[in-house]
Amino acid sequence: MNGTAWGLTGPEFLKLYGGIVLGLLVLAIVLRIVLSRVIGAGANRAQLGPYDAAYLAGGPIRVVDTALASLITEGYVHVQRTGRQLTAATGNRPADPVAAAVLDCVRTSRGSRLTVLRAWQNSRTLAEIEGSLVERGLVYSRLARQIGKLPPRLMFVAGVVGLVRFVNGLAHGRPVGFLIPMIILTFVFAGVVGTGFRTTRAGGRALRDLTTRLRADRRSGALLGAGAAGGLFAVACLGLAAHPDPEARSALVAFGGTAGGSGSSSSDSGSSGSSCGSSSSCGGGSSCGGGGGCGG
């Protein structure tokens, strides 16, 4: 066992570790390319609705923000001065089924951002939006996302093993210098290839085209769509601070803070076909010496 740990010398461990991480990185890239070509091959890039654009831009959170933009503008929902609580007006529900579902979440939860988002994650309406985009080849299915995220998850496990080897090498006084950058790179690679796996290439192109049109319209003083629809597209593509109405924008930014940006961590959360549909209520919810080598 002289100069070895786990039956491997330092150089042997480094070679094995590096080969595994590199292999997982290549696998992750290949899977992304294959899944994107297969799923996006027959993509339907027909005109996006505001909630389709919102889901492509920021996932479920952006959809909520877009619906709230409508609800606040039309007076169905009010944001308290603290910007942390929502109150829903009594009476009729909006004709827009997505806005109506979000309103139900506000009414049946305590009205904080977190409780509304938790309720919306289990929304039947959200599942319908996601399902429609999956059928059109604009969003990866839940199974495709799980397959695509398997290599980065295994890379994370490899990084943890590298950390254990690093600690073991320190405990036995072995040189571990080369292992440190390899571990760092492992976690960096895992983070890079493990994020943003929601929208297909076709979905990304459709969103970019729509956003380009929206920005052009805004520069010319117009909006993509008339009246409230223009505000919905603005929030859907560009975020809360893009709402054209100053009062509604102030309320939305106060309530949403920075959480309304795209790429939210909750964007890949599963959507079940349970409560909170449009007519239901929501519950809250990397020259070695000493025999041990640089790999410990």
Contacts in CASP RR format, 6 or more apart in sequence:
PFRMAT RR
TARGET T0000
AUTHOR 0000-0000-0000
METHOD contacts of the structure
MODEL  1
MNGTAWGLTGPEFLKLYGGIVLGLLVLAIVLRIVLSRVIGAGANRAQLGP
YDAAYLAGGPIRVVDTALASLITEGYVHVQRTGRQLTAATGNRPADPVAA
AVLDCVRTSRGSRLTVLRAWQNSRTLAEIEGSLVERGLVYSRLARQIGKL
PPRLMFVAGVVGLVRFVNGLAHGRPVGFLIPMIILTFVFAGVVGTGFRTT
RAGGRALRDLTTRLRADRRSGALLGAGAAGGLFAVACLGLAAHPDPEARS
ALVAFGGTAGGSGSSSSDSGSSGSSCGSSSSCGGGSSCGGGGGCGG
1 7 0 8 1.000
2 291 0 8 1.000
3 9 0 8 1.000
3 10 0 8 1.000
3 174 0 8 1.000
3 290 0 8 1.000
3 291 0 8 1.000
3 292 0 8 1.000
3 293 0 8 1.000
4 10 0 8 1.000
4 292 0 8 1.000
5 13 0 8 1.000
5 165 0 8 1.000
5 168 0 8 1.000
5 169 0 8 1.000
5 172 0 8 1.000
5 174 0 8 1.000
5 292 0 8 1.000
5 296 0 8 1.000
6 13 0 8 1.000
6 165 0 8 1.000
6 168 0 8 1.000
8 16 0 8 1.000
9 291 0 8 1.000
9 292 0 8 1.000
9 293 0 8 1.000
10 174 0 8 1.000
10 288 0 8 1.000
10 291 0 8 1.000
10 292 0 8 1.000
10 293 0 8 1.000
10 294 0 8 1.000
10 295 0 8 1.000
10 296 0 8 1.000
11 288 0 8 1.000
11 293 0 8 1.000
11 294 0 8 1.000
11 295 0 8 1.000
13 165 0 8 1.000
13 179 0 8 1.000
13 295 0 8 1.000
13 296 0 8 1.000
14 178 0 8 1.000
14 179 0 8 1.000
14 182 0 8 1.000
14 293 0 8 1.000
14 294 0 8 1.000
14 295 0 8 1.000
17 158 0 8 1.000
17 161 0 8 1.000
17 162 0 8 1.000
17 165 0 8 1.000
17 179 0 8 1.000
17 182 0 8 1.000
17 295 0 8 1.000
18 182 0 8 1.000
20 158 0 8 1.000
21 155 0 8 1.000
21 158 0 8 1.000
21 159 0 8 1.000
21 182 0 8 1.000
21 185 0 8 1.000
21 186 0 8 1.000
21 189 0 8 1.000
24 151 0 8 1.000
24 152 0 8 1.000
24 154 0 8 1.000
24 155 0 8 1.000
24 158 0 8 1.000
25 151 0 8 1.000
25 155 0 8 1.000
25 189 0 8 1.000
25 193 0 8 1.000
27 151 0 8 1.000
28 148 0 8 1.000
28 151 0 8 1.000
28 152 0 8 1.000
28 155 0 8 1.000
28 193 0 8 1.000
28 194 0 8 1.000
29 193 0 8 1.000
31 147 0 8 1.000
31 148 0 8 1.000
31 150 0 8 1.000
31 151 0 8 1.000
32 148 0 8 1.000
32 193 0 8 1.000
32 197 0 8 1.000
35 140 0 8 1.000
35 144 0 8 1.000
35 147 0 8 1.000
35 148 0 8 1.000
35 200 0 8 1.000
36 200 0 8 1.000
36 201 0 8 1.000
39 137 0 8 1.000
39 140 0 8 1.000
39 141 0 8 1.000
39 144 0 8 1.000
39 200 0 8 1.000
40 137 0 8 1.000
40 138 0 8 1.000
40 200 0 8 1.000
40 201 0 8 1.000
40 202 0 8 1.000
42 137 0 8 1.000
42 202 0 8 1.000
43 136 0 8 1.000
43 137 0 8 1.000
43 138 0 8 1.000
43 200 0 8 1.000
43 202 0 8 1.000
43 203 0 8 1.000
43 206 0 8 1.000
44 136 0 8 1.000
44 137 0 8 1.000
44 138 0 8 1.000
45 136 0 8 1.000
45 138 0 8 1.000
45 202 0 8 1.000
45 203 0 8 1.000
45 205 0 8 1.000
45 206 0 8 1.000
45 209 0 8 1.000
46 136 0 8 1.000
48 56 0 8 1.000
48 206 0 8 1.000
48 207 0 8 1.000
48 210 0 8 1.000
49 233 0 8 1.000
49 236 0 8 1.000
50 66 0 8 1.000
50 229 0 8 1.000
50 230 0 8 1.000
50 232 0 8 1.000
50 233 0 8 1.000
50 235 0 8 1.000
50 236 0 8 1.000
51 63 0 8 1.000
51 66 0 8 1.000
51 67 0 8 1.000
51 98 0 8 1.000
51 129 0 8 1.000
51 232 0 8 1.000
51 236 0 8 1.000
52 129 0 8 1.000
52 132 0 8 1.000
52 133 0 8 1.000
52 138 0 8 1.000
53 207 0 8 1.000
53 210 0 8 1.000
53 233 0 8 1.000
53 236 0 8 1.000
53 237 0 8 1.000
54 62 0 8 1.000
54 63 0 8 1.000
54 65 0 8 1.000
54 66 0 8 1.000
54 235 0 8 1.000
54 236 0 8 1.000
54 237 0 8 1.000
55 62 0 8 1.000
55 63 0 8 1.000
55 129 0 8 1.000
55 130 0 8 1.000
55 133 0 8 1.000
55 139 0 8 1.000
56 133 0 8 1.000
56 138 0 8 1.000
56 139 0 8 1.000
56 199 0 8 1.000
56 203 0 8 1.000
56 204 0 8 1.000
56 206 0 8 1.000
56 207 0 8 1.000
57 207 0 8 1.000
57 211 0 8 1.000
57 236 0 8 1.000
57 237 0 8 1.000
57 239 0 8 1.000
57 262 0 8 1.000
58 260 0 8 1.000
58 261 0 8 1.000
58 262 0 8 1.000
58 263 0 8 1.000
58 264 0 8 1.000
58 267 0 8 1.000
59 198 0 8 1.000
59 262 0 8 1.000
59 263 0 8 1.000
59 264 0 8 1.000
59 266 0 8 1.000
59 267 0 8 1.000
60 117 0 8 1.000
60 120 0 8 1.000
60 121 0 8 1.000
60 126 0 8 1.000
60 264 0 8 1.000
60 266 0 8 1.000
60 267 0 8 1.000
60 269 0 8 1.000
60 271 0 8 1.000
61 117 0 8 1.000
61 259 0 8 1.000
61 260 0 8 1.000
61 261 0 8 1.000
61 264 0 8 1.000
61 266 0 8 1.000
61 267 0 8 1.000
62 235 0 8 1.000
62 236 0 8 1.000
62 239 0 8 1.000
62 260 0 8 1.000
62 261 0 8 1.000
62 262 0 8 1.000
62 264 0 8 1.000
63 98 0 8 1.000
63 120 0 8 1.000
63 126 0 8 1.000
63 129 0 8 1.000
64 102 0 8 1.000
64 116 0 8 1.000
64 117 0 8 1.000
64 120 0 8 1.000
65 235 0 8 1.000
65 239 0 8 1.000
65 240 0 8 1.000
65 252 0 8 1.000
65 256 0 8 1.000
65 260 0 8 1.000
66 232 0 8 1.000
66 235 0 8 1.000
66 236 0 8 1.000
67 96 0 8 1.000
67 98 0 8 1.000
67 99 0 8 1.000
67 101 0 8 1.000
67 102 0 8 1.000
67 103 0 8 1.000
68 77 0 8 1.000
68 86 0 8 1.000
68 102 0 8 1.000
68 252 0 8 1.000
68 255 0 8 1.000
69 231 0 8 1.000
69 232 0 8 1.000
69 235 0 8 1.000
69 240 0 8 1.000
69 243 0 8 1.000
69 248 0 8 1.000
69 252 0 8 1.000
70 94 0 8 1.000
70 96 0 8 1.000
70 99 0 8 1.000
70 228 0 8 1.000
70 232 0 8 1.000
71 77 0 8 1.000
71 94 0 8 1.000
71 99 0 8 1.000
71 102 0 8 1.000
71 103 0 8 1.000
71 106 0 8 1.000
72 78 0 8 1.000
72 79 0 8 1.000
72 248 0 8 1.000
72 251 0 8 1.000
72 252 0 8 1.000
73 228 0 8 1.000
73 231 0 8 1.000
73 243 0 8 1.000
73 245 0 8 1.000
73 248 0 8 1.000
74 94 0 8 1.000
74 228 0 8 1.000
75 89 0 8 1.000
76 88 0 8 1.000
76 89 0 8 1.000
76 93 0 8 1.000
76 94 0 8 1.000
76 99 0 8 1.000
76 103 0 8 1.000
77 86 0 8 1.000
77 87 0 8 1.000
77 88 0 8 1.000
77 89 0 8 1.000
77 103 0 8 1.000
77 106 0 8 1.000
78 86 0 8 1.000
78 87 0 8 1.000
78 88 0 8 1.000
78 89 0 8 1.000
78 251 0 8 1.000
79 85 0 8 1.000
79 86 0 8 1.000
79 251 0 8 1.000
79 252 0 8 1.000
79 254 0 8 1.000
79 255 0 8 1.000
80 86 0 8 1.000
80 87 0 8 1.000
83 251 0 8 1.000
83 254 0 8 1.000
83 255 0 8 1.000
84 112 0 8 1.000
84 113 0 8 1.000
84 255 0 8 1.000
85 110 0 8 1.000
85 111 0 8 1.000
85 112 0 8 1.000
86 106 0 8 1.000
86 111 0 8 1.000
86 112 0 8 1.000
86 113 0 8 1.000
86 116 0 8 1.000
86 255 0 8 1.000
87 106 0 8 1.000
87 111 0 8 1.000
88 103 0 8 1.000
88 106 0 8 1.000
88 107 0 8 1.000
88 111 0 8 1.000
93 100 0 8 1.000
93 103 0 8 1.000
93 104 0 8 1.000
94 100 0 8 1.000
94 103 0 8 1.000
97 125 0 8 1.000
97 278 0 8 1.000
98 125 0 8 1.000
98 129 0 8 1.000
98 278 0 8 1.000
100 278 0 8 1.000
100 279 0 8 1.000
101 120 0 8 1.000
101 123 0 8 1.000
101 124 0 8 1.000
101 125 0 8 1.000
101 126 0 8 1.000
101 276 0 8 1.000
101 277 0 8 1.000
101 278 0 8 1.000
102 116 0 8 1.000
102 120 0 8 1.000
104 276 0 8 1.000
104 277 0 8 1.000
104 278 0 8 1.000
104 280 0 8 1.000
104 281 0 8 1.000
104 282 0 8 1.000
105 116 0 8 1.000
105 119 0 8 1.000
105 120 0 8 1.000
105 123 0 8 1.000
105 276 0 8 1.000
105 282 0 8 1.000
105 283 0 8 1.000
106 116 0 8 1.000
107 281 0 8 1.000
108 119 0 8 1.000
108 281 0 8 1.000
108 282 0 8 1.000
108 283 0 8 1.000
108 284 0 8 1.000
109 115 0 8 1.000
109 116 0 8 1.000
109 118 0 8 1.000
109 119 0 8 1.000
109 282 0 8 1.000
109 283 0 8 1.000
109 284 0 8 1.000
109 285 0 8 1.000
110 284 0 8 1.000
113 255 0 8 1.000
113 256 0 8 1.000
113 259 0 8 1.000
115 284 0 8 1.000
115 285 0 8 1.000
117 266 0 8 1.000
118 283 0 8 1.000
118 284 0 8 1.000
118 285 0 8 1.000
119 275 0 8 1.000
119 276 0 8 1.000
119 282 0 8 1.000
119 283 0 8 1.000
119 284 0 8 1.000
119 285 0 8 1.000
120 126 0 8 1.000
120 276 0 8 1.000
120 282 0 8 1.000
121 266 0 8 1.000
121 269 0 8 1.000
121 270 0 8 1.000
121 271 0 8 1.000
122 271 0 8 1.000
122 272 0 8 1.000
122 273 0 8 1.000
122 274 0 8 1.000
122 275 0 8 1.000
122 276 0 8 1.000
122 282 0 8 1.000
122 283 0 8 1.000
123 271 0 8 1.000
123 273 0 8 1.000
123 275 0 8 1.000
123 276 0 8 1.000
123 277 0 8 1.000
123 282 0 8 1.000
124 273 0 8 1.000
124 274 0 8 1.000
124 275 0 8 1.000
124 276 0 8 1.000
124 277 0 8 1.000
124 278 0 8 1.000
124 280 0 8 1.000
125 276 0 8 1.000
125 277 0 8 1.000
125 278 0 8 1.000
126 271 0 8 1.000
127 271 0 8 1.000
127 272 0 8 1.000
127 273 0 8 1.000
130 139 0 8 1.000
130 271 0 8 1.000
131 139 0 8 1.000
133 139 0 8 1.000
133 203 0 8 1.000
134 140 0 8 1.000
134 141 0 8 1.000
137 200 0 8 1.000
137 202 0 8 1.000
137 203 0 8 1.000
138 199 0 8 1.000
138 200 0 8 1.000
138 202 0 8 1.000
138 203 0 8 1.000
138 204 0 8 1.000
138 206 0 8 1.000
139 198 0 8 1.000
139 199 0 8 1.000
139 200 0 8 1.000
139 203 0 8 1.000
140 197 0 8 1.000
140 198 0 8 1.000
140 199 0 8 1.000
140 200 0 8 1.000
142 270 0 8 1.000
145 197 0 8 1.000
145 198 0 8 1.000
145 268 0 8 1.000
148 194 0 8 1.000
148 197 0 8 1.000
149 194 0 8 1.000
149 197 0 8 1.000
151 193 0 8 1.000
152 189 0 8 1.000
152 190 0 8 1.000
152 191 0 8 1.000
152 193 0 8 1.000
152 194 0 8 1.000
153 190 0 8 1.000
155 186 0 8 1.000
155 187 0 8 1.000
155 189 0 8 1.000
155 190 0 8 1.000
155 193 0 8 1.000
156 186 0 8 1.000
156 187 0 8 1.000
156 190 0 8 1.000
158 186 0 8 1.000
159 183 0 8 1.000
159 186 0 8 1.000
159 187 0 8 1.000
159 190 0 8 1.000
162 179 0 8 1.000
162 182 0 8 1.000
162 183 0 8 1.000
162 186 0 8 1.000
163 183 0 8 1.000
165 176 0 8 1.000
165 179 0 8 1.000
165 295 0 8 1.000
165 296 0 8 1.000
166 176 0 8 1.000
166 179 0 8 1.000
166 180 0 8 1.000
166 183 0 8 1.000
166 295 0 8 1.000
166 296 0 8 1.000
168 296 0 8 1.000
169 176 0 8 1.000
169 292 0 8 1.000
169 295 0 8 1.000
169 296 0 8 1.000
170 176 0 8 1.000
172 296 0 8 1.000
174 290 0 8 1.000
174 291 0 8 1.000
174 292 0 8 1.000
174 293 0 8 1.000
174 295 0 8 1.000
174 296 0 8 1.000
175 288 0 8 1.000
175 289 0 8 1.000
175 290 0 8 1.000
175 292 0 8 1.000
175 293 0 8 1.000
175 294 0 8 1.000
175 295 0 8 1.000
175 296 0 8 1.000
176 294 0 8 1.000
176 295 0 8 1.000
176 296 0 8 1.000
177 294 0 8 1.000
177 295 0 8 1.000
178 286 0 8 1.000
178 288 0 8 1.000
178 294 0 8 1.000
178 295 0 8 1.000
179 286 0 8 1.000
179 294 0 8 1.000
179 295 0 8 1.000
179 296 0 8 1.000
180 286 0 8 1.000
181 286 0 8 1.000
182 286 0 8 1.000
183 286 0 8 1.000
184 286 0 8 1.000
185 286 0 8 1.000
195 263 0 8 1.000
196 263 0 8 1.000
196 267 0 8 1.000
196 268 0 8 1.000
197 268 0 8 1.000
198 267 0 8 1.000
198 268 0 8 1.000
199 207 0 8 1.000
207 237 0 8 1.000
210 224 0 8 1.000
210 233 0 8 1.000
210 237 0 8 1.000
211 237 0 8 1.000
211 238 0 8 1.000
213 224 0 8 1.000
214 223 0 8 1.000
214 224 0 8 1.000
214 233 0 8 1.000
214 234 0 8 1.000
214 237 0 8 1.000
214 238 0 8 1.000
215 238 0 8 1.000
217 223 0 8 1.000
217 224 0 8 1.000
218 234 0 8 1.000
223 229 0 8 1.000
223 230 0 8 1.000
223 231 0 8 1.000
223 233 0 8 1.000
223 234 0 8 1.000
223 244 0 8 1.000
224 230 0 8 1.000
224 233 0 8 1.000
224 234 0 8 1.000
225 233 0 8 1.000
230 244 0 8 1.000
231 242 0 8 1.000
231 243 0 8 1.000
231 244 0 8 1.000
231 245 0 8 1.000
234 242 0 8 1.000
234 243 0 8 1.000
234 244 0 8 1.000
235 242 0 8 1.000
235 243 0 8 1.000
235 252 0 8 1.000
239 260 0 8 1.000
239 261 0 8 1.000
239 262 0 8 1.000
240 249 0 8 1.000
240 252 0 8 1.000
240 253 0 8 1.000
240 256 0 8 1.000
240 257 0 8 1.000
240 260 0 8 1.000
240 261 0 8 1.000
241 249 0 8 1.000
241 252 0 8 1.000
241 253 0 8 1.000
242 249 0 8 1.000
243 249 0 8 1.000
243 252 0 8 1.000
275 281 0 8 1.000
275 282 0 8 1.000
275 283 0 8 1.000
276 282 0 8 1.000
276 283 0 8 1.000
288 294 0 8 1.000
288 295 0 8 1.000
END
